[in-house]
């Protein structure tokens, strides 16, 4: 059969299309139709929450206060054997609503380790220690093994071993704060540590701040409440000492004003204050709530704020709060008139 010229052209065209893999109706490449690739969006990243702020320190009554009893053991002097140191810790509670909202963290707060006087127990000082904690300080009140109110007869000469007891409490408190999942986890600023003490406990605190026998160089400040120099060995104020506040009643017959003044005047180069309490005795400024204890609470907190928490811009509050109808404050070697 003979094909016409038009038929020949059609056959050739169809064959050509088959050879190159295209159908007569195809207008693009072979295979499934091309679908435009969707633009892939990056996953949504929520903005990070601001880091909670460190809770503020400084105002008495700002925080509710909780307590926790911890039994420490001092083994730093092997010849003495283990020394058991029941310690009551007062610490500020940041409201859970503020923590949950990310406004404030639970800490850290400055640490104050407190040494009671001869035949005194830590509970006697509860109002004063509670005031410190309510202002934003973790307060660890130690009970010494040989001189507390329960020991009969007490052994006052054991005081030479008590600076090591206080040092142990400082070390253990800092370690506890570093542990995870505990009530005091993250509560303590290791760079903001102070000691405080009353009577014989003040002697211990003064030795740790300023005596070569027992100097603790991590201390930022010391509160010496009716204290003096004691025969620990070593020398006082041969080198730098942290800022110190001395508090003294003029009618104190247990620790006469001359003992506090000796310490206050002994540090000619350091930062020091002397809170004079006319008519006050040995115990009333630090135990109970009657005057002048409220003044002592306010001035000691102002001092801690400035020199332990680092609020140096508010150092003038120490003088402003220390000059009242029941007290007068002096600094830089000035003496009571």
QUIJOKA-V917605 format. One record per pair of residues at least 6 apart in sequence whose C-alpha atoms are under 6 Angstrom apart, sorted by the first residue. I is the first residue (numbers start at 1). GAP is how many residues later the second one is. Records with the same first field share a line. If there is no record, write none. Layout:
BEGIN
I->GAP, GAP
END
This chain:
BEGIN
52->50, 51, 52, 53
53->51, 52
54->50, 51, 53
55->49
57->78, 79
58->77, 247
59->76
60->71, 74, 75
61->73, 74
62->72, 73
63->29, 30, 71
64->28, 29, 70
65->26, 27, 28, 69
66->24, 25
67->22, 23
68->20, 21
69->18, 19
70->17
71->14, 15, 16
72->13
73->10, 11, 12
74->8, 9, 91, 94
75->7
85->58, 59
86->57
87->54, 55
88->52, 53
89->50, 51
90->43, 48, 49
91->42, 47
92->41, 42, 44
94->12
98->6
99->6
107->79, 80
108->78, 79, 80, 81
109->28, 78, 79, 80
110->27, 78, 79, 82, 83
111->26, 27, 28, 82
112->27, 81, 82, 83
113->26, 27, 28, 82
114->27, 81, 82, 83
115->27, 82, 86
116->6, 81, 82, 85
117->81, 82, 83, 84
118->29, 82
119->28, 29, 30
120->28, 29
121->27, 28
122->19
124->163
125->162
128->169
146->8, 9
147->7, 8, 9
160->72
163->41
177->7, 8, 9, 10, 11
178->7
179->6
192->116
193->26, 27
194->25, 26, 27, 28
195->10, 27
196->9, 26, 27
197->8, 27, 28
198->27, 28
199->27, 28
202->22, 23, 25
203->24, 25
207->7
208->6, 7, 8
209->6
210->26, 27, 31
211->24, 25
212->22, 23
213->20, 21
220->22, 88
221->21, 22, 23
222->22
223->21, 22
224->22
225->21, 22
226->21, 22
227->33
228->31, 32
237->30
243->28, 29
244->28
245->27, 28, 29
246->28
247->27, 28
248->28, 29
249->28, 29, 31, 32
250->28, 29, 30
251->28, 29, 30
252->29, 30
265->68
272->59
273->57, 58
274->55, 56
275->53, 54
276->51, 52, 53
277->50
285->7, 8
286->7
299->19, 22, 23
302->16
303->15
305->6
306->6, 9
322->6, 7
323->6
END
